[in-house]
Amino acid sequence: MTFIATLILAFGMSMDAFAAALGKGASLHRPNFKEALRTGLIFGVIEMLTPLIGWAIGLAASRYVMAWDHWVAFGLLTILGGRMIMEGFRQTADEPCEAPQRHGFMVLALTAVATSLDALAVGVGLAFLQVNIIMTAVTIGAATTVMATTGVLVGRFIGPVMGKWAEVLGGVVLISIGCTILSEHMGWFS
């Protein structure tokens, strides 16, 4: 694989992370660059590790990983998105909207894992090709860090405009990503 092909793959793999980070940023109270970078790094490191794990799983287990990765991603994203939607609706109209300053590590890590399961399957697929898996994984991680950090920063401007609905939108985005992953793997709209 050429560097350009690796770069295109990396940014393609990071689009789900961008969308999820956009929702995460919108649901926070004016996230600063430090929080955006923290989120980006969590997403980036996990997105970097998943193709390496997929590569390590190898050919023997590839059919099992590829048979279930979309269901796991769909389930995790639906649960996390549903939780965000419930939190958004839980606030009443007369209750002040107290957006959190930051998301907990586990919430971000679970979201990152759910959006990076496709990178796990890609890692398994890359085992068939003559690629430098370390360089490819680092490139995917770097692209995801940039995209997720950007997503949180863009979400910062969406959040104040939307108020409490930002968390609901973030939940809808996560569930939509899960449904998209599931429909792509199931071939429903091809």
MARVOBA-306194 format. One record per residue: x, y, z of N, C-alpha, C in turn. Coordinates in steps of 0.2 Angstrom, whole numbers, plus 5000, padded with zeros to 4 digits. Atoms other than C-alpha are relative to their C-alpha. Layout:
N
XYZXYZXYZ...
END
This chain:
190
500449945000500050005000500450065000499749945000500650174996499850055006500149964994500750315009499350044998500749975001499250405000499549965001500550054998498250245001499949995007500050014993498650225019499750075003500349934998498150415022499350004999500750005002496550395013499649955005500350054996496150235023500050035007500049974994496650325039499450055002500649954999495450475037499449974999500650045000494150355031499849975006500250034993494250255047499950055005500149954995494250415057499350045000500649975001492550475051499549995005500450024994491550385064500250035006499749974994492650455077499850075000500249935001492350625070499350025002500749994999490450615071499949995007500250024993490450535088500350065005499749944996491650675095499750064999500549945001490550805087499550005005500550014995489150745098500250015007499749994993490250735113500250075001499949934999490850905111499450055000500649965000489150975108499649995007500350014993488550905125500450025006499649984994489950975135499950085000500149934999489951155142500750034998499549975003491151245131500749975001499450045000492551115129500650044998499449965002494251195128500549954996499650045004495651135117500349945004499750054996496451035131499549945000500550055000494850935133499949974993500150035007494650915114500649954998499450045001496450855113500049935004500050064996496150735127499549954997500450045004494650665118500349974994499750025006495550655102500649955001499450054998497050565110499749935002500350064998495850435118499849964994500250035006495050405102500549974995499550015004496650405092500449945002499650054998497550285103499649934999500450065001496150155103499949994993500050025008495950175084500649984998499350035002497850145083500149935002499950074997497749985094499649954996500550055003496249905085500349974994499850045006497049865068500649965002499450044997498649805078499749935003500350064997497449685088499749964994500350045005496549635072500649964996499550045003498249595064500349945004499850054995498749495079499549945000500550055000497149395078500149954994499850045006497649335061499549974996500550035005496849235048499549955003500450054997496249095059499350025003500649974996494949205069499750054996500349945004494549335055499349994999500750015002492949255050499550015007500449994994492349265069500050075001500049934999492849445071499650044995500449965005492149505055499249985000500750025000490549405058499650045006500449974994490149495075500250075001499749934998491149665075499450054999500549965002489649755067499450005006500550014995488449685080500250035007499849974994489549735095500050084999500049925001489849915088499350035000500749975000487949935085499750005007500350004993487549875103500350055004499749954996488849985111499850074999500249945002488350135101499350025002500750004998486550105104499950025007500149994992486750095123500350075002499749934998487850245124499650064997500549955003486750345112499350015004500750004996485150295122500150035006499949974993485950345138500150084999500049935001486350515131499450034998500649985002484650535124499650015007500450004994483850495141500350055005499749954996485050615150499750074997500249945003484550755138499250015001500749994999482650725140499950005008500150004993482850705159500050075003500049934998483150885161499450034998500749975001481550985163500150074997499949935003481251155154500250055005499949954995481351255171500749985003499450024997482951155176500650034996499449985004484551245171500449954997499650055004485551155158500750005003499350004997487151105167500449954996499650055004488251025154500649995003499350014997489750935160500650034997499449975002491451005159500449954995499650055004492150845152499649935001500350074999491650665149500549955004499550044997492350525159500449954996499550045004493750415153499649944997500350065002492650255152499550024994500549985005491250345142500450014993499649995007492550405129500349944998499750065002493450245129499549954997500550045003491850145126499850024993500249975007491350265112500549984995499450015005493050245104500049934998500050085002493050055105499449994995500550015004491350055097500150034993499949985007491850165083500649984996499450035003493450075080500049934999500150085002492849895078500149994993499850025007492949915060500750004998499350005001494749955061500349945002499850074998494949785070499949964994500150045006494249705055500450024994499549985005495349805043500749985002499350034998496849755053500049924998500050075002496349575050500149994993499950005007496149615032500750024997499349985002497849695031500549955001499550064999498649535037500149964994499950035007498349475019500550044996499649955004499349625012500750005002499349994998501149665012500050085002500049934997500949825023500450005006499749994994501949895037499450025005500649994996500549875050500250055005499949954995501449985063499950074997500149935003501550135051499350014998500749995002499750105045499650015007500349994994499150095063500150075003499849944998500050245068499750064996500349955005499350345053499350005002500850004999497550285057499950045007500149974993497850335076500150084999499949935000498550505071499450044996500649975004497150545058499450005005500650004996495850495071500150055006499949954995496650605084499850074998500149935004496550755072499250014999500749995002494750715067499650005006500449994994494050685085500150065003499949944997494950835092499650064996500449965004494150935078499350005001500750014998492450855081499850035006500249974993492450915099500050074999500049935001492951085094499550034996500649985004491651105081499449995004500550014996490451025093499950065006500049954996490851165105499550064998500449945003489951295094499349984999500750025001488451185091499749995007500350014994488151145109499650065003500349944998487751325115499450024996500649995004486551345101499449965001500550054999485651185104499849995008500250014993485651185123500049935002500050074998485051025131499949954995500150055006484550955114500749984997499350025003486450945110500149935003499950074998486550785121499549954997500450045004485050715113500249994993499850005007485750755096500749955000499450044999487450675102499849925000500350075000486450515106499749974994500350025006485550515090500649984995499450015004487250535081500349935001499750064999487950385090499649944998500450055002486450275087500049994992499950005008486550325068500649974998499450035002488350275067499949935001500050074999487950105075499549974995500550025005486450085063500450004993499750005006487550135048500549945000499550055000488950015053499649934999500450065001487649875055499749994993500350005007486749915038500649984995499550015005488449925029500349925000499750074999489049755036499449954998500550045001487349675033499850004992500149995007487249745015499350024999500749985000485449815018499950054994500149955005485749965006500550004995499550005006486949904993499749974994
END
